[in-house]
Amino acid sequence: MLGDDGPRRYLLLVQNNAESRATGGIPGALAVLSFSEGRLKLESQTSASALGTTNPPISIGAEQQAIYSARVGKFMQDVNLTPDFPTSASTAKAMWESKTGQQLDGVVSLDPVALSFLLDATGPVKINDPLVKSIGEGLPAELSSKNVVQTLLSDVYAAIKEPARQDVYFASAAQEIFSAVSAGKSDPKRLVDSISKGVAERRILLWSAKTTEQGTIAKYSIGGQVSGSSVSPAQFGVYFNDGTGAKMDFWIKRTVQIVRDCTRDGYREVAIRVTSTNSAPLDAATSLPTYVTGAGIYGVPAGSVQTNIVAYGPVQSNIDTVIKDGAKVPFAAQRHNQRAVGTSTVRLAPGESTTLEFNFGHIVQDAQPEIVVTPTTEPVKDVIHPASMSQCE
């Protein structure tokens, strides 16, 4: 895949966790990674918005369209509303090729937290382009593992008001980081360790258009699949999709925890608790940039955050109830590759917190439960909390 038998070209999706999508964040920045005999080069860069709308939308299958809508196949910004990365990647590839005519060999995805891991290996990189320096006046002169997440997911919006200029800054940051990697400015072991950490937190995902290569990738978590041999028998997934249409997810703190795992009438029941808190300043509506708050353009008050929370149970399970802050609430119950799927929406004003419990029943697997979550700006270990079990009532 690194071009040993001829040049390879991959679409790079840089996911922005400040606007959540199931696999991480909105893929706002795009680039092409080329490899030839192991040598890496970052080629054309653009933004998802610059690609425009895909009409007619690319088909993603009836089940996923019912859960996530036809937007997945219509807008590059929404290809990863679904947590199934092969669907996101193949859709993104088709969109890119239909808009540019350029053929691709696969898709790679990462987020700014994964970039911080890479910077652990390369060391800080300087922003060298004079134009970009002037655009990002007030932002750090060099990006490091310590400041890159804060810079790219928060500070940039206060320093640079125009989205097009933000895109220029993001592109330059990516160029400098990948140039450092391709120039060998890192210890190989530290680089592999950094990549491995990104894969372990599901911040780095990979898909190949070559059937034999994808068959191997699909055996491992780097493939980002919701079904197949890489998915543990008793896997539960909790995924976040922004409904604000803005960049407020930088301020949302989340925890996910199994709070019940018991047996009733011969079947296993598991409850997953998801707690969300809006830590934005109380005056976020006026103190944060309108590009961050959304200014209420999609019906969500400025400073508030709306999130569609999607929970997956194991194959053959059912989603029985959703409890919000102690009371049952309506929810959408659907299926994806035989897995039960429940979706509920929460809206939080600054300072507010809420808890959802997704109750799954009819679970036939007796394996140890595993939780997979959307990677956020927080370390995954801080999001997934140890189980705190209660008995069946």
DOLORO-239509 format. One record per residue (C-alpha): x, y, z. Coordinates in steps of 0.5 Angstrom, whole numbers. Layout:
N
X, Y, Z $
...
This chain:
393
0, 0, 0 $
6, 5, 1 $
7, 4, -7 $
12, -2, -7 $
9, -4, -14 $
7, 3, -17 $
5, 9, -14 $
-1, 10, -10 $
-6, 15, -8 $
-10, 16, -2 $
-16, 21, 0 $
-14, 24, 7 $
-20, 26, 11 $
-18, 30, 17 $
-24, 30, 22 $
-25, 36, 26 $
-28, 34, 33 $
-31, 41, 34 $
-36, 39, 30 $
-38, 31, 32 $
-39, 26, 27 $
-40, 18, 29 $
-32, 17, 27 $
-30, 23, 30 $
-31, 30, 27 $
-33, 33, 20 $
-28, 32, 15 $
-27, 39, 13 $
-20, 39, 10 $
-19, 34, 5 $
-12, 32, 1 $
-9, 27, -3 $
-3, 23, 0 $
1, 20, -5 $
6, 14, -4 $
12, 12, -9 $
17, 6, -6 $
15, 8, 1 $
16, 16, 0 $
10, 20, 2 $
8, 26, -1 $
2, 31, 1 $
-1, 33, -6 $
-8, 37, -7 $
-11, 40, -1 $
-18, 43, -1 $
-24, 43, 3 $
-31, 39, 4 $
-35, 45, 2 $
-31, 46, -4 $
-33, 40, -7 $
-40, 42, -7 $
-46, 37, -7 $
-47, 30, -10 $
-53, 29, -14 $
-56, 24, -15 $
-53, 22, -8 $
-49, 16, -8 $
-53, 10, -5 $
-51, 7, 2 $
-56, 2, 3 $
-63, 2, 6 $
-61, 1, 13 $
-56, 6, 14 $
-60, 11, 10 $
-66, 10, 14 $
-62, 11, 20 $
-57, 17, 18 $
-61, 20, 12 $
-59, 21, 4 $
-54, 26, 7 $
-49, 21, 8 $
-48, 20, 0 $
-50, 27, -2 $
-45, 32, 2 $
-37, 30, 4 $
-38, 33, 10 $
-43, 28, 12 $
-40, 22, 9 $
-38, 19, 17 $
-45, 20, 20 $
-45, 13, 20 $
-40, 9, 24 $
-38, 4, 19 $
-32, 7, 16 $
-32, 3, 10 $
-38, 6, 8 $
-36, 13, 9 $
-29, 11, 6 $
-32, 8, -1 $
-37, 14, -1 $
-32, 19, 0 $
-28, 16, -6 $
-34, 16, -10 $
-35, 23, -9 $
-28, 25, -10 $
-27, 22, -17 $
-34, 24, -19 $
-32, 31, -18 $
-24, 31, -20 $
-24, 25, -24 $
-18, 23, -20 $
-17, 16, -19 $
-16, 13, -12 $
-13, 7, -9 $
-16, 8, -2 $
-18, 13, 4 $
-14, 15, 10 $
-18, 19, 16 $
-15, 22, 22 $
-16, 28, 27 $
-12, 33, 30 $
-11, 29, 37 $
-8, 24, 32 $
-4, 29, 29 $
-2, 31, 36 $
1, 24, 37 $
5, 25, 30 $
8, 31, 33 $
10, 27, 39 $
15, 23, 34 $
17, 29, 30 $
17, 35, 35 $
14, 42, 34 $
14, 44, 27 $
14, 52, 24 $
9, 55, 20 $
13, 58, 15 $
9, 61, 9 $
9, 68, 10 $
2, 69, 8 $
-1, 63, 13 $
3, 67, 18 $
-1, 73, 17 $
-7, 70, 16 $
-6, 66, 23 $
-3, 73, 27 $
-4, 71, 34 $
-4, 64, 33 $
3, 60, 35 $
9, 60, 31 $
10, 53, 31 $
5, 47, 33 $
7, 42, 38 $
4, 36, 41 $
2, 41, 47 $
-2, 46, 43 $
-4, 43, 36 $
-11, 41, 39 $
-13, 47, 42 $
-10, 51, 36 $
-14, 47, 31 $
-21, 46, 34 $
-22, 53, 38 $
-17, 58, 38 $
-17, 59, 30 $
-24, 61, 30 $
-23, 67, 34 $
-16, 69, 31 $
-19, 68, 23 $
-26, 70, 22 $
-27, 68, 15 $
-28, 60, 14 $
-24, 60, 7 $
-18, 63, 11 $
-19, 58, 16 $
-18, 53, 11 $
-12, 56, 8 $
-9, 55, 15 $
-11, 48, 16 $
-8, 46, 10 $
-2, 49, 12 $
-1, 46, 18 $
-3, 39, 15 $
3, 41, 10 $
8, 42, 15 $
6, 36, 20 $
6, 31, 14 $
13, 34, 11 $
16, 33, 18 $
14, 26, 17 $
16, 25, 10 $
23, 28, 11 $
24, 23, 17 $
24, 28, 22 $
23, 23, 28 $
25, 17, 31 $
22, 11, 27 $
20, 7, 33 $
17, 13, 36 $
13, 15, 30 $
10, 7, 30 $
8, 8, 37 $
5, 15, 35 $
1, 12, 30 $
-1, 5, 34 $
-4, 10, 39 $
-8, 13, 34 $
-11, 7, 32 $
-12, 4, 39 $
-16, 10, 40 $
-20, 9, 33 $
-17, 16, 31 $
-14, 13, 25 $
-18, 9, 20 $
-16, 6, 14 $
-20, 3, 8 $
-17, 0, 1 $
-20, 0, -6 $
-16, -7, -7 $
-20, -13, -5 $
-15, -17, -2 $
-12, -11, 2 $
-19, -9, 5 $
-20, -16, 7 $
-14, -16, 11 $
-15, -9, 14 $
-22, -11, 16 $
-20, -16, 21 $
-17, -10, 25 $
-20, -4, 29 $
-16, 0, 24 $
-22, -2, 19 $
-27, 2, 23 $
-33, -3, 21 $
-39, -4, 25 $
-39, -12, 23 $
-35, -17, 22 $
-29, -21, 25 $
-26, -15, 28 $
-32, -13, 32 $
-32, -17, 39 $
-39, -21, 40 $
-41, -17, 46 $
-39, -10, 43 $
-43, -4, 44 $
-42, 3, 40 $
-44, 10, 42 $
-43, 15, 37 $
-44, 22, 37 $
-47, 27, 31 $
-47, 34, 31 $
-54, 37, 30 $
-52, 44, 32 $
-49, 46, 25 $
-43, 49, 29 $
-36, 48, 32 $
-39, 47, 39 $
-37, 40, 41 $
-30, 42, 43 $
-34, 44, 49 $
-38, 38, 50 $
-35, 33, 56 $
-38, 26, 55 $
-37, 20, 59 $
-40, 13, 57 $
-41, 7, 62 $
-44, 0, 63 $
-49, 1, 69 $
-52, -6, 69 $
-51, -13, 66 $
-55, -18, 68 $
-60, -24, 66 $
-67, -24, 66 $
-71, -30, 64 $
-65, -33, 60 $
-63, -27, 57 $
-58, -22, 58 $
-59, -15, 59 $
-54, -9, 59 $
-55, -1, 60 $
-50, 4, 57 $
-50, 11, 61 $
-48, 17, 57 $
-47, 23, 60 $
-46, 30, 57 $
-44, 36, 59 $
-44, 43, 56 $
-37, 46, 59 $
-38, 53, 55 $
-38, 59, 58 $
-45, 62, 61 $
-44, 68, 56 $
-42, 63, 50 $
-47, 66, 46 $
-44, 73, 45 $
-37, 71, 48 $
-35, 66, 43 $
-35, 67, 35 $
-41, 66, 31 $
-38, 61, 27 $
-37, 57, 33 $
-44, 58, 36 $
-48, 57, 29 $
-51, 64, 31 $
-58, 60, 32 $
-58, 59, 24 $
-61, 51, 25 $
-65, 53, 30 $
-61, 51, 36 $
-60, 57, 41 $
-53, 60, 40 $
-48, 57, 46 $
-53, 51, 46 $
-51, 44, 43 $
-55, 39, 40 $
-53, 32, 39 $
-56, 26, 36 $
-53, 20, 40 $
-53, 13, 37 $
-52, 7, 41 $
-51, 0, 38 $
-52, -7, 41 $
-49, -13, 39 $
-52, -18, 34 $
-59, -20, 35 $
-60, -16, 41 $
-66, -11, 42 $
-66, -4, 44 $
-72, -4, 49 $
-72, 3, 53 $
-68, 10, 53 $
-68, 13, 60 $
-66, 21, 60 $
-65, 24, 67 $
-69, 18, 70 $
-75, 18, 65 $
-77, 14, 59 $
-76, 18, 53 $
-78, 17, 46 $
-73, 14, 41 $
-72, 11, 34 $
-70, 4, 34 $
-67, 1, 28 $
-62, -4, 25 $
-56, -4, 22 $
-52, -11, 20 $
-57, -15, 25 $
-55, -10, 31 $
-60, -6, 35 $
-59, 1, 34 $
-62, 7, 38 $
-62, 14, 37 $
-64, 20, 42 $
-63, 27, 41 $
-60, 32, 47 $
-60, 39, 47 $
-55, 43, 52 $
-55, 50, 54 $
-48, 52, 57 $
-47, 49, 64 $
-52, 44, 63 $
-51, 36, 64 $
-56, 31, 62 $
-55, 23, 62 $
-58, 18, 57 $
-59, 10, 59 $
-60, 6, 53 $
-62, -1, 55 $
-61, -7, 51 $
-64, -14, 52 $
-65, -20, 49 $
-57, -21, 48 $
-55, -28, 47 $
-48, -27, 47 $
-44, -28, 54 $
-37, -25, 52 $
-34, -20, 56 $
-38, -13, 54 $
-33, -8, 50 $
-35, -1, 49 $
-33, 3, 42 $
-34, 11, 42 $
-33, 17, 38 $
-27, 19, 39 $
-27, 26, 42 $
-22, 32, 44 $
-21, 28, 50 $
-17, 22, 51 $
-21, 15, 50 $
-19, 13, 57 $
-23, 19, 60 $
-29, 18, 56 $
-30, 10, 57 $
-31, 9, 65 $
-30, 2, 68 $
-37, -1, 69 $
-41, 0, 75 $
-46, -6, 75 $
-53, -6, 78 $
-58, -12, 78 $
-64, -13, 74 $
-70, -10, 78 $
